[in-house]
Amino acid sequence: MKLEGKALEMRSLPARRRVTKYRVIRTKGETFPDGTILEPITNDSQTEPLQLVLWNGSEATVGKRFKIGEKIYAVAHIDPSTRRAIYFPGHARTSPSPGDLDRELKKLISRYSYVPEKQLILLTGFTLATWFSTNFLTAPWLSIFGSDRAAGTQLLRLLHCLCRRAIRIIEPSVATVSNLPRGWGFTLLVHTPQISRQVQRLIEAVRPRESFLPRRGRLLQMYSPIVTLTDGPCSLNPRMQSAIEISAMPDRSPRERLSQEAAEQIAADFQPLLLGYYLAMQRTVKNSDVATVGLSFRIGEMYENLAACTPNDYQLQTELLSALKEQDEVSRMTRSTETDVVIIESLLSFCHEGTPCVYVGDVTDTALDILEQRGGDPSLSPHEVGGRIRLMQLQIEPRDGRGFRVKLTETTIRQIHKLALDHDVPAMQGEITRCDYCRELMRVASQIATGE
């Protein structure tokens, strides 16, 4: 959208004034190329329509309608029941620095919940990421787990007060969420004993920005940040290892009970503060370029998104990196017994031995040895291994007297090494010093990460 001429002349219009010359756009929030932002806010009365706050890069103006160029922008209608379920900010406060805001959020969270100190940065990072999620290709996912359900529920209620347009969902499913009003960018708060197949499908539907759900002849974008509260960690499922994980642990030290009155006051205090931060920092966050160093791809993308929300604050970014590295190590241990990982690691070992070819049966035997050493389930068959190798786009030669085999040509060896890097197989860490292919791949990966 190009803004020129009177596009920079923006003003609030009287609500009852009849406008026929300009097109009226019902908006749920807009960001323009010149940094101008429109954002819905509430007022003292829940019965009155939402208003808009316009940010021009230096100051905020509140009104019911704003003229930008040849268009009039007014707030889109939202069902009263949905509006009551969400804490909208009532105004925009002066933006604090990233460090000051982080300290305020940590102090508040520690007051109402017990979270290990090293994990507090993950909670504050996720909270900010819900406000800037439109800048990301993958929506952030926070997984809260633990045996203390009361503590987990209170933390979920606290996040309801802080996250952008957070809404609590009962009986979560793709069908349930697809019935919510469209385009509002809700943060979904889900309480479920475990990540069932139904909840897993929901998570996979709402996280990718470029995915759409066909619904009644139309394509529905379900993109939303999501929080799940479960009894156990989601990372035990190999397909569910890209969440920010927080443990809600039992704690005997006294914590304040979050009453409804206290929750409403927290929302009244912090929603305007977070809105002010969003308005002031949106353009900087959108253009932020954070390099990932020493993290797997899944956790690395998470770090880039969260770190972008505190631009130029290297202390917070370093603290965040440290917390995610610990989580990444746990995730690596879990991934080390995934079927594809052990098959690739088995293939990689034959590449390093310098053999001209390897039979699928030998790849299977080595993969089973790896699984046994790591306490995995040694139930692979040559038939399954061969099928997975084909899915990896590696060529398998026709069967001979010993079975099917893979020729380890230079092209195939490079493919296997690339697969090993992409899957973050443990063997890549130990072979770099003696394998030219490993060194070359790691050098390229380092250049990409540092932007060289």
Sequence and secondary structure as in RCSB ss.txt:
>XXXX:A:sequence
MKLEGKALEMRSLPARRRVTKYRVIRTKGETFPDGTILEPITNDSQTEPLQLVLWNGSEATVGKRFKIGEKIYAV
AHIDPSTRRAIYFPGHARTSPSPGDLDRELKKLISRYSYVPEKQLILLTGFTLATWFSTNFLTAPWLSIFGSDRA
AGTQLLRLLHCLCRRAIRIIEPSVATVSNLPRGWGFTLLVHTPQISRQVQRLIEAVRPRESFLPRRGRLLQMYSP
IVTLTDGPCSLNPRMQSAIEISAMPDRSPRERLSQEAAEQIAADFQPLLLGYYLAMQRTVKNSDVATVGLSFRIG
EMYENLAACTPNDYQLQTELLSALKEQDEVSRMTRSTETDVVIIESLLSFCHEGTPCVYVGDVTDTALDILEQRG
GDPSLSPHEVGGRIRLMQLQIEPRDGRGFRVKLTETTIRQIHKLALDHDVPAMQGEITRCDYCRELMRVASQIAT
GE
>XXXX:A:secstr
    GGGG  EE  TT    SSEEEEES EE TTS EEEEE  S TTS  EEEEE SS EEEESEEEETTEEEEE
    HHHHHTS   SS      HHHHHHHHHHHHHHH    GGGHHHHHHHHHHHHSGGG SB  EEEEE S HH
HHHHHHHHHHHHSTTEEEESS  HHHHHTS TTS  EEEEE SS  HHHHHHHHHHSBTT  EEETTEEE     
EEEEESS GGGSTT   SEEEE     S      HHHHHHHHHHHHHHHHHHHHHHHHHHHT      S  HHHH
HHHHHHHHTSTT HHHHHHHHHHHHHHHHHHHHHHTT HHHHHHHHHHHHHHHT SEEEHHHHHHHHHHHHHHTT
      HHHHHHHHHHTT   B   SS  EEE  HHHHHHHHHHHHHTT THHHHHTTT HHHHHHHHHHHHHHH
T 
